[in-house]
């Protein structure tokens, strides 16, 4: 690996460490002493006599950056601890639905790789497709710059809308704010899919 690539890698990890330090401990990047390197790092530095600063930072960060310490970021939720989640088709980019999650639902979604929401009307967790079979396989999860919304890209089986459409956003409004038309045909019959 040449010097340029090493420097780029070092600064990439340096940025990750700075984010972790600020997030978990409220510290700036250099609040921890770089002198607290492990024996292995000190041995390398002693042997090489002269190592560029980016290399020293790179070594120190690799020793101290423990993935297990990277907890969930402090999302901005409503007064009930819920955050809005936009579900998007990973292939087409189509927005499929919007639902809500709390911390537990987010953790389950990330772990189980299927969307898990919190129902505000039923006050319970529900897995998308648990009854209909129209599951959402989670491909990637994002948050916005304000950390008050989550975007989840999924592989959708069947339709996302409980009315039978592929997306919940099929009601196009006119200038008066009334529904002008339905933009899609139903992909399944909800009367045959859901239990009464």
VOMARDO-499150 format. One line per 3 residues: number of its first residue (from 0); their letters; for each residue x, y, z of N, C-alpha, C. Coordinates in Angstrom, 2 decimals. Layout:
// residues N
NUM = a = X,Y,Z,X,Y,Z,X,Y,Z  ...
// end
This chain:
// residues 196
0 = xxx = 0.86,-1.20,0.00,0.00,0.00,0.00,0.89,1.24,0.00  0.68,2.17,-0.96,1.53,3.36,-1.00,1.11,4.37,0.05  1.91,5.43,0.17,1.72,6.40,1.24,0.38,7.13,1.14
3 = xxx = -0.03,7.45,-0.11,-1.30,8.16,-0.31,-2.48,7.32,0.15  -2.49,6.03,-0.22,-3.58,5.15,0.20,-3.59,4.96,1.70  -2.40,4.88,2.31,-2.33,4.73,3.76,-2.91,5.95,4.46
6 = xxx = -2.59,7.11,3.93,-3.09,8.35,4.53,-4.60,8.44,4.42  -5.12,8.08,3.24,-6.58,8.12,3.04,-7.27,7.16,4.01  -6.71,5.96,4.13,-7.30,4.97,5.04,-7.25,5.48,6.48
9 = xxx = -6.12,6.09,6.83,-5.98,6.60,8.19,-7.02,7.66,8.49  -7.23,8.57,7.56,-8.19,9.65,7.82,-9.62,9.17,7.78  -9.88,8.11,7.01,-11.22,7.51,7.02,-11.52,6.94,8.39
12 = xxx = -10.58,6.18,8.94,-10.78,5.60,10.26,-10.76,6.68,11.32  -9.93,7.71,11.10,-9.87,8.83,12.03,-11.22,9.50,12.14  -11.90,9.68,11.01,-13.23,10.29,11.01,-14.22,9.43,11.77
15 = xxx = -14.14,8.11,11.56,-15.04,7.19,12.26,-14.82,7.27,13.76  -13.55,7.35,14.16,-13.24,7.42,15.58,-13.73,8.74,16.18  -13.56,9.83,15.42,-14.03,11.12,15.90,-15.53,11.09,16.13
18 = xxx = -16.25,10.47,15.19,-17.71,10.37,15.33,-18.08,9.54,16.55  -17.38,8.41,16.75,-17.66,7.55,17.90,-17.38,8.28,19.20  -16.27,8.99,19.25,-15.88,9.68,20.46,-16.88,10.77,20.83
21 = xxx = -17.33,11.51,19.82,-18.28,12.59,20.06,-19.63,12.02,20.48  -20.04,10.94,19.82,-21.34,10.35,20.06,-21.45,9.70,21.44  -20.45,8.91,21.79,-20.53,8.13,23.02,-20.10,8.91,24.26
24 = xxx = -19.13,9.79,24.08,-18.53,10.41,25.25,-18.62,11.92,25.27  -19.14,12.53,24.19,-19.22,13.97,24.12,-17.84,14.61,24.07  -16.87,13.87,23.53,-15.50,14.36,23.50,-15.12,14.77,22.08
27 = xxx = -14.16,15.63,22.00,-13.58,15.97,20.71,-12.59,14.89,20.31  -12.07,15.01,19.10,-11.21,13.97,18.55,-9.94,13.77,19.37  -9.34,14.86,19.84,-8.05,14.75,20.50,-8.16,14.79,22.02
30 = xxx = -9.35,14.55,22.57,-9.51,14.54,24.03,-8.84,13.32,24.66  -8.71,12.24,23.89,-7.98,11.08,24.38,-6.52,11.22,23.98  -5.64,10.82,24.85,-4.22,10.95,24.56,-3.78,9.90,23.57
33 = xxx = -3.07,10.34,22.53,-2.54,9.38,21.56,-1.37,8.60,22.16  -0.94,9.02,23.36,0.13,8.29,24.01,-0.33,6.97,24.58  -1.67,6.80,24.68,-2.20,5.57,25.26,-2.32,4.48,24.21
36 = xxx = -1.22,4.22,23.53,-1.20,3.17,22.53,-0.82,1.86,23.18  -1.22,0.76,22.57,-0.88,-0.55,23.10,0.59,-0.87,22.90  1.02,-1.95,23.52,2.42,-2.35,23.43,2.84,-2.60,21.99
39 = xxx = 1.91,-3.18,21.22,2.23,-3.47,19.82,2.54,-2.22,19.04  1.75,-1.17,19.23,1.97,0.08,18.52,3.27,0.73,18.94  3.54,0.72,20.25,4.77,1.33,20.75,6.00,0.61,20.18
42 = xxx = 5.87,-0.71,20.04,6.97,-1.50,19.49,7.23,-1.12,18.05  6.16,-0.95,17.28,6.30,-0.57,15.87,6.95,0.79,15.75  6.47,1.75,16.56,7.00,3.11,16.52,8.48,3.11,16.90
45 = xxx = 8.83,2.33,17.94,10.22,2.27,18.38,11.10,1.67,17.31  10.60,0.66,16.62,11.38,-0.03,15.60,11.60,0.84,14.38  10.52,1.53,13.96,10.59,2.32,12.75,11.23,3.69,12.97
48 = xxx = 11.32,4.10,14.23,11.94,5.36,14.60,11.13,6.57,14.15  10.69,6.56,12.92,9.97,7.72,12.40,8.77,7.24,11.59  7.57,7.54,12.09,6.34,7.16,11.40,5.48,8.40,11.23
51 = xxx = 4.94,8.66,10.02,4.10,9.84,9.82,2.93,9.87,10.81  2.45,11.06,11.15,1.38,11.22,12.13,0.15,10.42,11.75  -0.22,10.41,10.47,-1.42,9.67,10.05,-1.27,8.18,10.34
54 = xxx = -0.05,7.66,10.24,0.17,6.25,10.53,-0.01,5.97,12.01  0.50,6.89,12.86,0.37,6.73,14.30,-1.10,6.77,14.69  -1.84,7.71,14.11,-3.28,7.81,14.40,-3.98,6.54,13.96
57 = xxx = -3.61,6.05,12.78,-4.22,4.85,12.22,-4.01,3.66,13.16  -2.78,3.50,13.66,-2.48,2.39,14.56,-3.28,2.51,15.85  -3.28,3.72,16.43,-3.98,3.92,17.69,-5.46,3.69,17.59
60 = xxx = -6.05,4.15,16.48,-7.50,4.01,16.31,-7.86,2.54,16.12  -7.08,1.81,15.37,-7.37,0.39,15.18,-7.37,-0.35,16.51  -6.49,0.05,17.43,-6.41,-0.65,18.70,-7.58,-0.29,19.61
63 = xxx = -8.08,0.95,19.50,-9.07,1.41,20.47,-10.51,1.40,19.93  -10.66,1.31,18.63,-12.01,1.35,18.07,-12.67,-0.01,18.21  -13.53,-0.13,19.18,-14.22,-1.39,19.45,-15.64,-1.31,18.90
66 = xxx = -15.98,-2.09,17.85,-17.31,-2.02,17.26,-18.42,-2.25,18.26  -18.15,-3.01,19.34,-19.18,-3.30,20.33,-19.60,-2.05,21.09  -18.74,-1.00,21.06,-19.05,0.22,21.77,-19.96,1.14,20.97
69 = xxx = -20.12,0.85,19.70,-20.88,1.74,18.84,-22.37,1.53,19.07  -22.96,2.26,20.00,-24.37,2.13,20.31,-25.23,2.87,19.31  -26.54,2.76,19.50,-27.48,3.43,18.60,-27.38,4.94,18.76
72 = xxx = -27.44,5.65,17.66,-27.36,7.11,17.72,-28.61,7.68,18.39  -28.53,8.85,18.96,-29.68,9.44,19.68,-30.70,10.05,18.73  -31.58,9.21,18.20,-32.61,9.70,17.28,-33.52,10.72,17.96
75 = xxx = -34.04,11.64,17.17,-35.02,12.61,17.67,-36.42,12.03,17.45  -37.06,11.65,18.51,-38.37,11.02,18.43,-39.45,11.97,18.94  -40.72,11.56,18.77,-41.80,12.36,19.34,-41.92,12.06,20.83
78 = xxx = -42.94,12.63,21.47,-43.07,12.46,22.92,-43.39,11.03,23.34  -43.71,10.17,22.37,-43.98,8.77,22.66,-42.80,7.87,22.28  -41.69,8.49,21.93,-40.50,7.73,21.58,-40.53,7.11,20.20
81 = xxx = -41.36,7.66,19.32,-41.50,7.11,17.96,-40.84,8.01,16.93  -40.36,7.38,15.87,-39.74,8.10,14.76,-40.36,7.62,13.45  -40.58,8.54,12.52,-41.18,8.21,11.22,-40.17,7.46,10.35
84 = xxx = -40.65,6.41,9.68,-39.79,5.59,8.82,-40.38,5.51,7.41  -39.61,5.96,6.45,-40.02,5.89,5.05,-39.48,4.59,4.46  -40.35,3.85,3.79,-39.94,2.59,3.18,-39.90,2.78,1.67
87 = xxx = -38.75,2.44,1.08,-38.52,2.66,-0.35,-38.08,1.37,-1.02  -38.57,1.15,-2.24,-38.17,-0.02,-3.01,-36.71,0.13,-3.44  -35.88,-0.85,-3.12,-34.45,-0.74,-3.39,-34.14,-0.73,-4.87
90 = xxx = -34.98,-1.34,-5.70,-34.71,-1.42,-7.13,-35.26,-0.23,-7.91  -36.54,0.09,-7.67,-37.19,1.15,-8.45,-37.07,2.53,-7.83  -36.82,2.59,-6.53,-36.79,3.87,-5.84,-38.17,4.37,-5.44
93 = xxx = -39.20,3.59,-5.73,-40.57,3.99,-5.39,-40.76,4.02,-3.87  -41.40,5.08,-3.39,-41.73,5.17,-1.98,-42.95,4.29,-1.73  -42.83,3.33,-0.83,-43.88,2.34,-0.62,-44.83,2.70,0.52
96 = xxx = -44.31,3.20,1.61,-45.17,3.46,2.76,-44.41,4.29,3.80  -45.14,4.71,4.81,-44.55,5.37,5.97,-45.16,4.74,7.21  -44.31,4.42,8.16,-44.78,3.85,9.43,-43.86,4.36,10.53
99 = xxx = -44.09,3.88,11.74,-43.33,4.39,12.89,-42.60,3.27,13.61  -41.45,3.63,14.16,-40.65,2.71,14.95,-40.24,3.37,16.25  -40.00,2.53,17.26,-39.33,3.00,18.47,-37.97,2.31,18.51
102 = xxx = -37.23,2.47,19.57,-35.88,1.92,19.65,-35.88,0.41,19.46  -36.82,-0.27,20.09,-36.89,-1.73,19.98,-37.16,-2.16,18.55  -38.09,-1.47,17.88,-38.43,-1.81,16.49,-37.24,-1.58,15.57
105 = xxx = -36.49,-0.52,15.82,-35.29,-0.26,15.02,-34.28,-1.38,15.22  -34.05,-1.74,16.46,-33.09,-2.81,16.77,-33.50,-4.12,16.11  -34.78,-4.44,16.19,-35.26,-5.69,15.58,-35.13,-5.65,14.06
108 = xxx = -35.45,-4.51,13.48,-35.36,-4.36,12.02,-33.93,-4.55,11.55  -32.98,-3.95,12.24,-31.58,-4.08,11.87,-31.07,-5.50,12.06  -31.56,-6.18,13.08,-31.11,-7.53,13.37,-31.80,-8.59,12.52
111 = xxx = -33.12,-8.48,12.39,-33.91,-9.50,11.70,-33.94,-9.31,10.19  -33.57,-8.12,9.70,-33.56,-7.81,8.27,-34.95,-7.85,7.64  -35.95,-7.65,8.48,-37.32,-7.45,8.02,-37.87,-6.25,8.78
114 = xxx = -38.75,-5.48,8.13,-39.26,-4.28,8.80,-40.19,-4.64,9.95  -39.89,-4.04,11.10,-40.70,-4.21,12.30,-41.14,-2.82,12.74  -42.44,-2.62,12.86,-42.98,-1.31,13.21,-43.71,-1.34,14.54
117 = xxx = -44.02,-0.14,15.02,-44.84,-0.04,16.23,-46.16,0.59,15.84  -47.24,-0.12,16.09,-48.58,0.36,15.74,-49.08,1.34,16.79  -49.37,2.56,16.36,-49.87,3.58,17.28,-51.32,3.31,17.68
120 = xxx = -52.08,2.68,16.80,-53.48,2.41,17.09,-53.67,1.16,17.96  -52.82,0.16,17.74,-52.94,-1.10,18.48,-51.96,-1.20,19.64  -51.02,-0.25,19.70,-50.00,-0.24,20.75,-49.25,-1.57,20.85
123 = xxx = -48.76,-2.02,19.70,-48.02,-3.28,19.67,-47.07,-3.28,18.47  -46.09,-4.18,18.52,-45.17,-4.32,17.41,-45.79,-5.21,16.34  -45.44,-4.93,15.10,-45.89,-5.80,14.01,-44.82,-5.87,12.93
126 = xxx = -44.67,-7.06,12.39,-43.73,-7.31,11.31,-44.49,-7.19,9.99  -44.01,-6.36,9.11,-44.68,-6.19,7.82,-44.73,-7.53,7.08  -45.92,-7.94,6.71,-46.10,-9.18,5.96,-46.33,-10.40,6.82
129 = xxx = -46.41,-10.23,8.15,-46.57,-11.39,9.02,-47.90,-12.10,8.78  -48.91,-11.36,8.32,-50.21,-11.97,8.02,-50.41,-12.17,6.53  -50.02,-11.19,5.74,-50.26,-11.24,4.29,-49.20,-12.00,3.52
132 = xxx = -48.00,-12.11,4.12,-46.89,-12.73,3.40,-46.13,-11.73,2.56  -46.58,-10.47,2.56,-45.94,-9.43,1.75,-44.82,-8.76,2.56  -43.78,-9.52,2.79,-42.69,-9.06,3.64,-41.82,-8.03,2.94
135 = xxx = -41.06,-7.31,3.75,-40.09,-6.34,3.25,-38.71,-6.77,3.73  -37.90,-7.24,2.81,-36.53,-7.65,3.14,-35.64,-6.41,3.17  -35.09,-6.12,4.31,-34.30,-4.90,4.49,-32.93,-5.03,3.81
138 = xxx = -32.63,-4.05,2.95,-31.35,-4.02,2.25,-30.39,-2.99,2.82  -30.93,-1.83,3.21,-30.09,-0.80,3.82,-30.96,0.16,4.60  -30.36,0.79,5.60,-31.09,1.70,6.49,-30.31,3.01,6.61
141 = xxx = -31.02,4.13,6.49,-30.39,5.44,6.56,-31.17,6.34,7.52  -30.51,7.39,7.98,-31.21,8.45,8.69,-30.85,9.77,8.03  -31.68,10.79,8.25,-31.42,12.09,7.64,-30.47,12.91,8.49
144 = xxx = -30.16,14.12,8.02,-29.19,14.97,8.71,-29.66,15.40,10.09  -30.97,15.47,10.32,-31.50,15.85,11.62,-31.73,14.65,12.53  -31.58,13.46,12.00,-31.77,12.21,12.74,-33.17,12.11,13.35
147 = xxx = -34.17,12.65,12.60,-35.55,12.56,13.06,-36.43,11.76,12.09  -35.80,11.15,11.09,-36.50,10.31,10.12,-35.58,9.18,9.71  -36.16,8.01,9.44,-35.38,6.87,8.97,-35.86,6.49,7.57
150 = xxx = -34.92,6.16,6.71,-35.23,5.67,5.37,-34.73,4.23,5.27  -35.63,3.32,4.89,-35.27,1.92,4.78,-35.53,1.45,3.35  -34.49,0.94,2.71,-34.63,0.41,1.35,-34.84,-1.09,1.45
153 = xxx = -35.89,-1.55,0.80,-36.30,-2.95,0.95,-36.56,-3.63,-0.38  -36.56,-4.95,-0.33,-37.04,-5.78,-1.43,-38.46,-6.17,-1.06  -39.44,-5.58,-1.75,-40.84,-5.78,-1.40,-41.42,-7.01,-2.07
156 = xxx = -42.06,-7.87,-1.27,-42.83,-8.99,-1.80,-44.29,-8.56,-1.86  -44.92,-8.71,-3.01,-46.33,-8.32,-3.14,-46.52,-6.83,-3.01  -47.59,-6.43,-2.29,-47.90,-5.02,-2.13,-47.64,-4.53,-0.72
159 = xxx = -47.30,-3.25,-0.61,-47.03,-2.67,0.71,-48.29,-2.09,1.35  -49.27,-1.74,0.53,-50.48,-1.09,1.04,-51.54,-2.11,1.47  -52.16,-1.86,2.61,-53.17,-2.80,3.12,-54.45,-2.77,2.28
162 = xxx = -54.56,-1.77,1.38,-55.71,-1.71,0.48,-55.50,-2.54,-0.78  -54.30,-3.08,-0.93,-54.04,-3.97,-2.06,-53.10,-3.41,-3.12  -52.63,-2.18,-2.94,-51.73,-1.57,-3.93,-50.28,-1.85,-3.57
165 = xxx = -49.42,-1.70,-4.55,-48.00,-1.92,-4.30,-47.45,-0.86,-3.36  -47.89,0.39,-3.52,-47.48,1.47,-2.64,-48.70,2.11,-1.98  -48.48,2.68,-0.82,-49.59,3.38,-0.15,-49.89,4.73,-0.81
168 = xxx = -48.96,5.23,-1.60,-49.11,6.56,-2.19,-49.65,6.47,-3.61  -50.94,6.18,-3.71,-51.58,6.03,-5.02,-52.68,7.08,-5.26  -52.99,7.86,-4.22,-54.09,8.83,-4.33,-53.56,10.20,-4.73
171 = xxx = -53.66,10.51,-6.00,-53.15,11.79,-6.51,-54.17,12.89,-6.24  -53.70,14.00,-5.68,-54.58,15.11,-5.32,-54.65,16.16,-6.42  -55.82,16.84,-6.49,-55.95,17.97,-7.41,-55.67,19.27,-6.66
174 = xxx = -55.89,20.40,-7.32,-55.58,21.69,-6.72,-56.44,21.99,-5.50  -57.60,21.38,-5.45,-58.51,21.60,-4.31,-58.17,20.71,-3.12  -57.21,19.80,-3.32,-56.83,18.89,-2.25,-57.68,17.65,-2.20
177 = xxx = -58.46,17.40,-3.23,-59.30,16.21,-3.29,-58.59,15.15,-4.12  -58.99,13.90,-3.95,-58.38,12.82,-4.73,-58.85,12.91,-6.17  -57.90,13.09,-7.07,-58.24,13.21,-8.49,-58.27,11.86,-9.19
180 = xxx = -57.37,10.98,-8.78,-57.33,9.65,-9.41,-56.48,8.70,-8.59  -56.68,7.41,-8.85,-55.86,6.35,-8.26,-54.83,5.97,-9.33  -53.57,6.02,-8.97,-52.52,5.89,-9.99,-52.09,4.46,-10.28
183 = xxx = -52.55,3.48,-9.50,-52.14,2.09,-9.72,-53.33,1.15,-9.64  -53.13,-0.02,-10.22,-54.08,-1.10,-10.05,-53.66,-1.91,-8.82  -54.62,-2.56,-8.20,-54.29,-3.39,-7.04,-53.50,-4.62,-7.47
186 = xxx = -52.57,-5.00,-6.61,-51.75,-6.19,-6.89,-52.22,-7.39,-6.08  -53.12,-7.16,-5.13,-53.73,-8.27,-4.41,-55.07,-7.82,-3.84  -55.90,-8.81,-3.51,-57.22,-8.54,-2.95,-57.14,-8.61,-1.43
189 = xxx = -57.26,-7.47,-0.76,-57.14,-7.47,0.71,-58.20,-8.32,1.41  -59.40,-8.44,0.80,-60.46,-9.23,1.41,-60.10,-10.71,1.48  -59.26,-11.14,0.55,-58.85,-12.54,0.53,-57.53,-12.76,1.29
192 = xxx = -56.86,-11.67,1.57,-55.53,-11.78,2.18,-55.58,-11.66,3.69  -56.38,-10.71,4.20,-56.41,-10.45,5.63,-57.59,-11.13,6.32  -57.35,-11.58,7.52,-58.40,-12.20,8.29,-59.42,-11.15,8.73
195 = x = -60.65,-11.55,8.83,-61.71,-10.64,9.27,-61.63,-10.42,10.78
// end
